[in-house]
């Protein structure tokens, strides 16, 4: 567990990617009839393992090895189908390559997909024109997302991102004993405030979302933005894909929101009542993120990347954060400037 540094003699299951050596990665690519040049560069991803692979006589490709047991094959197939549907509509998402009639492949017990490599830099989210441009593409993504829900993939809701991760953290001793009562109490209050926000939006529409639409999953090129990593796509409220692109003071968020919606609403209607959920969704993300780190702690990549996780200071900061979220959830929603 994150807060104990003792060795667990009974923990015999190997880390999820222990067997994914560079040779296995290159052999997987070769198994599809491609000729890897032997160059392999690990890319920034914790949930999955993602590599840029040099290809003889061709542009490099990106190989994504799915975390074992996280999604079912049907759930991954649904993610891929959504990406391909968006790409068919000329919406700039990085969709998996169809090789030998499929987008999902298996090698040495690992499921993987190959993608074209797409460069780009982080978008300038302070720039109104940039936000409008992103808003237009999000509106087009959601126009497709509204047509039919995911059948296999889960929802992003209070249960999946609030109650369940909270229960998991408490059941698995992830929180230091002396801090646990305070976190337990504040998380109950925070989730009650989340529920109150949702209660203000009766008849909430759930659509297919990108699901993790932050600046790191948007790459900017001279041709405009493209969206990467639909690994977290789920059913949920449209505002989930908008709020993470807003930051700063309330006034700054209103200005950013206005720019996003100016582009978005050209292609897709937006239910302004969903603005009641911005701080509620932020609160759910905070709770879910702590549980995500705790659940992944047996993967050596996590202690290396998040050494501060699980310390008393970490949990004290989370208590403070949830305490600050409660009054924010009680404020009137953001206004469109």
C-alpha positions in Angstrom: 0.0 0.0 0.0 1.2 3.5 -0.7 1.6 4.6 2.9 3.6 1.5 4.0 7.1 0.8 2.8 7.3 -2.7 4.2 7.7 -5.7 1.8 4.6 -7.8 1.2 5.8 -11.4 1.1 2.4 -12.6 -0.1 2.3 -10.1 -3.1 3.5 -12.6 -5.7 1.7 -11.3 -8.8 4.2 -9.7 -11.1 3.7 -6.1 -12.2 1.4 -5.8 -15.1 4.1 -5.0 -17.7 7.0 -7.1 -16.3 7.0 -9.3 -19.4 6.8 -6.4 -21.9 10.4 -6.2 -22.9 11.7 -4.2 -25.9 12.0 -7.4 -27.8 8.4 -8.3 -27.1 7.3 -4.8 -28.3 9.3 -5.1 -31.5 8.1 -8.7 -32.1 4.5 -7.6 -31.7 4.9 -4.9 -34.4 6.7 -7.4 -36.7 3.9 -9.9 -36.1 1.6 -7.6 -38.2 4.0 -7.9 -41.2 5.7 -4.6 -40.5 9.5 -4.2 -40.4 10.6 -2.3 -37.2 14.0 -0.7 -37.6 14.9 -1.5 -33.9 14.5 2.1 -32.6 12.0 2.3 -29.8 11.2 5.4 -27.7 8.9 5.2 -24.6 6.3 7.9 -24.6 4.7 9.5 -21.6 1.9 7.2 -20.5 1.2 5.5 -17.1 -2.1 3.8 -17.7 -0.9 2.0 -20.8 2.6 1.5 -22.3 3.1 3.6 -25.4 6.1 3.5 -27.7 7.3 5.2 -30.8 8.6 2.5 -33.1 10.9 3.2 -36.1 9.8 1.4 -39.2 12.1 0.5 -42.1 11.3 2.6 -45.2 8.4 4.3 -43.5 7.3 6.9 -41.0 7.5 5.9 -37.3 4.4 4.4 -35.7 3.0 4.6 -32.2 2.3 1.3 -30.5 0.0 1.3 -27.5 -0.1 -1.8 -25.2 -3.2 -1.9 -23.2 -3.0 -2.4 -19.4 -4.0 -6.0 -18.7 -7.5 -6.5 -17.3 -8.5 -2.8 -17.5 -10.9 -2.9 -20.4 -12.6 -5.8 -22.1 -11.9 -6.5 -25.8 -15.5 -5.2 -26.5 -14.8 -2.0 -24.7 -11.5 -1.4 -26.6 -13.3 -2.2 -29.9 -15.9 0.4 -29.0 -13.2 3.0 -28.4 -11.6 2.2 -31.7 -14.9 2.3 -33.6 -15.7 5.7 -32.2 -12.2 7.0 -33.2 -12.6 5.7 -36.8 -16.1 7.1 -37.0 -14.8 10.6 -36.0 -11.9 10.3 -38.4 -14.3 9.4 -41.2 -16.1 12.7 -40.6 -12.7 14.4 -40.9 -12.6 15.3 -37.2 -8.9 15.4 -36.3 -8.6 12.5 -33.9 -5.6 10.1 -34.0 -7.4 6.8 -34.9 -5.8 3.3 -34.8 -4.6 1.7 -38.0 -6.6 -1.1 -39.4 -4.0 -3.9 -40.1 -5.0 -7.3 -41.2 -8.7 -6.4 -40.9 -8.5 -5.3 -37.2 -7.4 -2.4 -35.0 -6.8 -4.6 -31.9 -4.1 -7.2 -31.9 -2.6 -9.6 -29.4 1.0 -10.7 -28.9 2.6 -12.6 -26.0 -0.5 -12.1 -24.0 -0.6 -8.3 -24.5 -3.3 -6.5 -26.4 -2.0 -3.6 -28.6 -2.9 -1.2 -31.3 -0.8 0.8 -33.7 -1.4 4.5 -34.5 0.2 7.0 -37.0 2.6 9.3 -35.2 1.2 12.9 -34.9 3.4 15.7 -33.6 2.2 19.0 -32.2 2.6 21.2 -29.3 0.3 22.2 -26.4 -2.5 24.5 -27.4 -2.4 28.1 -26.1 -5.6 28.0 -24.0 -5.4 31.7 -23.2 -6.0 32.6 -26.8 -9.6 33.1 -27.7 -9.2 32.0 -31.4 -7.6 28.8 -30.2 -10.4 28.0 -27.8 -13.0 28.7 -30.4 -11.3 26.4 -32.8 -11.1 23.6 -30.2 -14.8 24.3 -29.4 -15.7 23.8 -33.0 -14.1 20.4 -33.1 -15.6 19.4 -29.7 -19.0 20.4 -31.0 -18.5 18.1 -34.0 -17.2 15.3 -31.7 -20.3 15.7 -29.5 -22.7 15.9 -32.5 -21.6 12.4 -33.3 -21.5 11.4 -29.6 -25.1 12.3 -29.2 -26.2 10.0 -32.0 -26.0 6.8 -29.8 -24.5 5.9 -26.5 -21.6 3.5 -25.8 -23.0 0.1 -25.0 -19.9 -1.5 -23.6 -18.0 1.3 -22.0 -18.9 2.6 -18.5 -20.4 6.0 -17.6 -18.7 8.9 -15.9 -20.9 9.6 -13.0 -21.1 10.0 -9.2 -20.9 6.2 -8.7 -17.9 5.5 -10.9 -15.8 8.6 -10.0 -17.0 9.3 -6.5 -18.6 6.6 -4.4 -16.8 3.6 -5.7 -13.3 5.0 -5.6 -14.0 6.5 -2.1 -15.1 3.0 -0.9 -12.0 1.4 -2.5 -9.6 3.8 -0.7 -11.2 3.1 2.6 -11.4 -0.6 2.1 -7.8 -1.0 1.1 -6.1 1.0 3.9 -4.7 3.5 1.4 -5.0 6.5 3.8 -2.8 6.8 6.9 -4.8 5.8 10.0 -4.4 9.2 11.8 -5.7 11.1 8.7 -8.4 8.7 7.6 -11.2 10.0 9.8 -10.8 13.5 8.5 -10.7 12.4 4.9 -13.6 10.0 5.4 -15.7 12.9 6.8 -14.8 15.5 4.2 -15.3 13.1 1.3 -18.9 12.4 2.6 -19.6 16.1 2.6 -18.0 16.6 -0.8 -20.1 13.9 -2.4 -23.2 15.3 -0.8 -22.4 18.6 -2.5 -21.8 16.8 -5.8 -25.2 15.1 -5.5 -26.8 18.5 -4.9 -25.2 19.9 -8.1 -26.5 16.9 -10.1 -30.0 17.4 -8.5 -30.1 20.9 -10.1 -29.9 19.3 -13.6 -32.8 17.0 -13.8 -33.1 14.9 -17.0 -29.3 15.3 -17.7 -28.3 14.0 -21.1 -25.5 11.5 -21.3 -23.5 11.3 -24.6 -20.3 9.6 -25.8 -17.4 11.8 -24.6 -13.7 12.0 -25.2 -13.7 11.7 -21.4 -10.2 13.1 -20.6 -10.1 16.3 -22.6 -7.3 18.2 -21.0 -4.5 20.2 -22.8 -2.2 17.2 -22.7 -4.5 15.2 -24.9 -4.7 18.0 -27.5 -1.9 18.6 -29.9 -1.7 21.9 -31.9 -0.3 22.1 -35.4 -0.4 24.9 -38.0 -3.5 23.1 -39.3 -5.2 23.4 -35.9 -5.8 20.9 -33.1 -6.0 17.2 -33.0 -7.3 15.0 -30.2 -5.3 12.1 -29.0 -6.0 9.3 -26.5 -9.6 8.3 -26.4 -8.6 5.6 -23.8 -11.0 7.2 -21.3 -14.0 7.7 -23.6 -17.3 7.0 -21.8 -20.9 8.1 -21.6 -21.4 11.3 -19.5 -22.5 15.0 -19.6 -21.1 17.1 -22.4 -19.6 19.7 -20.0 -17.1 17.0 -18.9 -15.1 17.6 -22.2 -15.2 21.4 -21.7 -14.4 22.2 -18.1 -10.8 20.9 -18.1 -9.9 23.4 -20.8 -10.8 26.3 -18.4 -8.5 27.6 -15.7 -7.7 30.6 -13.6 -10.1 32.9 -11.8 -13.8 32.6 -12.2 -13.8 35.5 -14.5 -11.0 33.9 -16.7 -13.0 30.7 -16.8 -16.1 32.6 -18.0 -14.1 34.2 -20.8 -12.6 30.9 -21.8 -16.0 29.2 -21.7 -17.6 31.8 -23.9 -14.9 31.3 -26.5 -15.3 27.5 -26.4 -19.1 27.7 -26.7 -18.9 30.2 -29.5 -17.2 27.4 -31.6 -19.1 24.5 -30.0 -22.6 25.7 -30.5 -22.0 26.1 -34.3 -22.2 22.3 -34.5 -23.9 21.1 -31.4 -26.4 22.5 -28.9 -25.2 22.8 -25.3 -27.5 22.6 -22.3 -26.4 25.6 -20.2 -27.8 23.9 -17.1 -24.8 21.6 -17.2 -22.6 24.5 -16.1 -23.9 23.6 -12.6 -21.7 20.5 -12.8 -18.3 22.0 -13.4 -17.1 22.0 -9.8 -18.9 18.8 -9.1 -17.0 17.1 -12.0 -13.8 18.6 -10.7 -14.5 17.1 -7.3 -15.2 13.7 -8.7 -11.9 13.8 -10.7 -10.0 14.6 -7.5 -11.4 11.6 -5.6 -11.0 9.3 -8.6 -7.4 10.4 -9.2 -6.3 9.5 -5.7 -7.9 6.0 -6.0 -6.3 5.6 -9.5 -2.8 6.2 -8.0 -3.5 3.8 -5.1 -4.8 1.0 -7.4 -1.8 1.3 -9.6 0.8 1.3 -6.9 2.0 -2.3 -7.6 3.1 -1.0 -11.1 6.7 0.2 -10.6 6.1 3.1 -12.9 3.8 4.7 -10.3 6.1 5.0 -7.3 8.8 6.2 -9.6 6.6 8.9 -11.2 4.5 9.9 -8.1 6.9 9.5 -5.1 4.9 12.0 -3.0 1.7 9.9 -3.2 0.4 8.3 0.0 2.4 10.5 2.4 0.5 12.2 5.3 1.2 15.5 3.5 -0.4 14.2 0.3 -3.6 13.3 2.2 -3.7 16.5 4.2 -3.6 18.4 0.9 -6.5 16.3 -0.5 -8.6 17.1 2.6 -7.9 20.8 2.1 -8.7 20.5 -1.6 -12.1 18.8 -0.9 -12.9 21.4 1.8 -12.3 24.2 -0.8 -14.4 22.4 -3.4 -17.6 22.4 -1.2 -18.3 26.2 -1.2 -17.3 26.3 -4.9 -20.0 23.7 -5.7 -22.6 25.9 -3.8 -21.8 29.0 -5.9 -23.9 29.9 -8.9 -22.7 28.3 -12.2 -20.2 30.0 -14.5 -21.7 32.7 -16.7 -21.0 32.9 -20.3 -19.3 36.2 -20.7 
